[in-house]
Amino acid sequence: MSPIRAADPFYLQGFAGNGRIETVRLPGDQRFTQSVNDASVAKNFYSVVGHEDGDDVIECALSEIEGATAAVLRAIVGGSWPLSYEDRMLLGYFLALQVTRVPAQRRTIDHVARQMLRIQVGVGGKSGPRQELERQGGQVTDERVETLWEQATRPEGPPIQQPKDEHIKQMPKTGEEIVKYIVGRPWSLVRFDRRSLITSDAPVGLVRNPEDEPWFGAGFLTAWGITFPLTRKLGRLLSDPQPLIDPGDPG
């Protein structure tokens, strides 16, 4: 199967020189230069084994969207702005997919599953792990029950992973849900003459409203702004829609 890229080569070209890009692998400070074709590669990340249309059916669908979006990005870099309705919707959905398709989203799904199981075990007490082992038909011993209890009650939750099919199923559904919070905001381009932008395998950023309490999170509905770097010198800001919704009393 072919490698799957969390960031697309056509997109990374905007941050590369001669087809090569400097990469910093996090956490840590390991730096190296590589081809945009090799960057952010995760083998079989979207593969669906046994699918009637081929194991790479999801990658093929993503490639079609990427191909259409590449033309829009080239037009923006070439000075085409504002976008037509069709291009705005296409680019908006592309951004939504950049949120839902990346490894960080899969880690979030695993984290939620771990925390849900942690809550269930905490409510049910030690009888919960014993009943789960019995349900699975495995060997039930006091030692195994204690191990499962310890794993399930620690802050990070038990070491479980959701099947990757769960992430793949959620990608289009979640994308369709959040795209309305993307295309409905005011869009603007920001050009940088001196400083340069960087990108990552999760390039869509949420900017918290500065008036919110520190504990208040930022989501696609509540964020003051949404950022997306297009190239090293061109970024896109999707700003707060509230002034359009509630412009206030002009008197």
MARNUPA-183859 format. One line per 5 residues: number of its first residue (from 1); their letters; for each residue z, y, x of C-alpha. Coordinates in steps of 0.02 Angstrom, whole numbers. Layout:
// MARNUPA-183859
NUM = a = Z:Y:X ~ ...
END
This chain:
// MARNUPA-183859
1 = mspir = 0:0:0 ~ -35:176:57 ~ 105:294:109 ~ 169:415:-23 ~ 202:596:20
6 = aadpf = 344:698:-54 ~ 249:855:4 ~ 60:861:-9 ~ -53:891:143 ~ -152:1027:51
11 = ylqgf = 10:1120:16 ~ 80:1097:192 ~ -78:1172:267 ~ -10:1343:218 ~ 133:1318:340
16 = agngr = 37:1232:479 ~ -68:1280:629 ~ -223:1178:667 ~ -167:1046:545 ~ 2:1021:629
21 = ietvr = 172:1075:567 ~ 341:1092:650 ~ 471:985:564 ~ 661:992:563 ~ 742:834:497
26 = lpgdq = 906:866:405 ~ 1049:844:424 ~ 1045:889:607 ~ 932:989:719 ~ 800:862:770
31 = rftqs = 634:955:788 ~ 460:887:815 ~ 279:930:779 ~ 170:817:675 ~ 10:814:573
36 = vndas = 23:873:393 ~ -47:701:346 ~ 107:618:419 ~ 238:740:355 ~ 359:689:216
41 = vaknf = 289:512:206 ~ 387:382:109 ~ 300:214:95 ~ 281:144:-82 ~ 391:281:-154
46 = ysvvg = 295:284:-320 ~ 222:109:-319 ~ 233:10:-482 ~ 214:-171:-433 ~ 108:-271:-555
51 = hedgd = 42:-123:-657 ~ -121:-165:-745 ~ -205:-12:-668 ~ -143:-51:-493 ~ 18:-28:-398
56 = dviec = -36:148:-348 ~ -68:210:-526 ~ 63:348:-513 ~ 0:408:-345 ~ -177:417:-414
61 = alsei = -118:521:-562 ~ -23:638:-447 ~ -175:654:-334 ~ -280:716:-481 ~ -153:852:-519
66 = egata = -140:898:-335 ~ -328:914:-320 ~ -339:1034:-466 ~ -188:1133:-405 ~ -261:1150:-230
71 = avlra = -404:1254:-301 ~ -279:1369:-388 ~ -176:1394:-230 ~ -332:1433:-129 ~ -382:1561:-259
76 = ivggs = -210:1645:-250 ~ -215:1652:-61 ~ -390:1726:-75 ~ -326:1868:-184 ~ -348:1803:-361
81 = wplsy = -203:1870:-465 ~ -146:1866:-604 ~ -193:1691:-654 ~ -284:1635:-809 ~ -183:1546:-943
86 = edrml = -256:1377:-890 ~ -216:1404:-706 ~ -42:1467:-747 ~ -4:1311:-848 ~ -75:1197:-713
91 = lgyfl = 24:1279:-575 ~ 180:1281:-684 ~ 168:1094:-714 ~ 137:1066:-528 ~ 301:1157:-492
96 = alqvt = 390:1052:-621 ~ 327:895:-536 ~ 389:960:-368 ~ 562:958:-445 ~ 552:788:-529
101 = rvpaq = 452:686:-401 ~ 551:717:-242 ~ 680:603:-158 ~ 818:726:-203 ~ 788:691:-388
106 = rrtid = 802:504:-359 ~ 966:532:-268 ~ 1026:636:-416 ~ 986:494:-536 ~ 1085:373:-428
111 = hvarq = 1231:496:-418 ~ 1238:515:-607 ~ 1236:326:-630 ~ 1378:305:-505 ~ 1483:437:-588
116 = mlriq = 1454:365:-761 ~ 1509:194:-702 ~ 1658:274:-615 ~ 1712:352:-779 ~ 1686:191:-877
121 = vgvgg = 1789:91:-753 ~ 1923:224:-747 ~ 1942:222:-936 ~ 1943:33:-950 ~ 2060:0:-806
126 = ksgpr = 2052:-153:-693 ~ 1999:-263:-838 ~ 1831:-172:-834 ~ 1775:-238:-663 ~ 1833:-413:-709
131 = qeler = 1735:-410:-873 ~ 1580:-343:-783 ~ 1586:-484:-655 ~ 1607:-610:-795 ~ 1460:-535:-889
136 = qggqv = 1351:-554:-733 ~ 1400:-736:-719 ~ 1463:-715:-542 ~ 1617:-786:-462 ~ 1770:-693:-523
141 = tderv = 1915:-683:-401 ~ 2057:-560:-382 ~ 1983:-507:-215 ~ 1813:-466:-291 ~ 1894:-372:-434
146 = etlwe = 1997:-268:-311 ~ 1841:-230:-207 ~ 1741:-174:-360 ~ 1889:-72:-422 ~ 1906:17:-254
151 = qatrp = 1720:56:-248 ~ 1711:116:-427 ~ 1861:232:-417 ~ 1822:324:-256 ~ 1753:502:-276
156 = egppi = 1573:460:-233 ~ 1573:312:-352 ~ 1513:134:-320 ~ 1366:101:-202 ~ 1234:68:-334
161 = qqpkd = 1052:121:-347 ~ 950:137:-505 ~ 782:46:-506 ~ 647:165:-446 ~ 555:133:-609
166 = ehikq = 689:238:-694 ~ 644:386:-584 ~ 457:360:-612 ~ 481:355:-801 ~ 583:515:-797
171 = mpktg = 459:613:-691 ~ 335:663:-829 ~ 468:678:-963 ~ 579:792:-860 ~ 427:890:-800
176 = eeivk = 372:924:-979 ~ 548:982:-1022 ~ 568:1109:-882 ~ 390:1176:-872 ~ 424:1292:-1020
181 = yivgr = 563:1375:-920 ~ 439:1401:-778 ~ 284:1468:-866 ~ 388:1578:-983 ~ 458:1685:-843
186 = pwslv = 380:1841:-765 ~ 280:1788:-611 ~ 256:1894:-456 ~ 191:1870:-279 ~ 291:1925:-128
191 = rfdrr = 199:1954:36 ~ 287:1947:204 ~ 219:2049:350 ~ 351:2014:482 ~ 459:1870:425
196 = slits = 388:1698:385 ~ 432:1574:251 ~ 475:1391:273 ~ 461:1248:150 ~ 535:1075:124
201 = dapvg = 510:915:27 ~ 602:1002:-116 ~ 516:1172:-114 ~ 569:1241:-284 ~ 727:1345:-271
206 = lvrnp = 847:1411:-404 ~ 929:1581:-379 ~ 1096:1600:-466 ~ 1128:1754:-572 ~ 1241:1867:-464
211 = edepw = 1341:1914:-619 ~ 1389:1734:-656 ~ 1558:1664:-606 ~ 1557:1567:-442 ~ 1588:1404:-532
216 = fgagf = 1439:1429:-648 ~ 1290:1327:-592 ~ 1106:1373:-596 ~ 979:1277:-699 ~ 802:1314:-752
221 = ltawg = 866:1400:-909 ~ 1009:1499:-832 ~ 945:1541:-657 ~ 909:1724:-619 ~ 752:1671:-527
226 = itfpl = 647:1526:-468 ~ 566:1531:-296 ~ 419:1436:-224 ~ 343:1469:-51 ~ 153:1461:-57
231 = trklg = 115:1492:127 ~ 210:1560:276 ~ 168:1737:220 ~ 157:1720:31 ~ 292:1670:-92
236 = rllsd = 306:1666:-278 ~ 454:1730:-377 ~ 482:1683:-558 ~ 609:1813:-610 ~ 736:1831:-750
241 = pqpli = 655:1823:-923 ~ 804:1905:-1008 ~ 733:2085:-1000 ~ 581:2021:-1097 ~ 690:1932:-1224
246 = dpgdp = 818:2071:-1247 ~ 753:2238:-1181 ~ 902:2330:-1250 ~ 918:2481:-1361 ~ 796:2615:-1300
251 = g = 904:2747:-1382
END
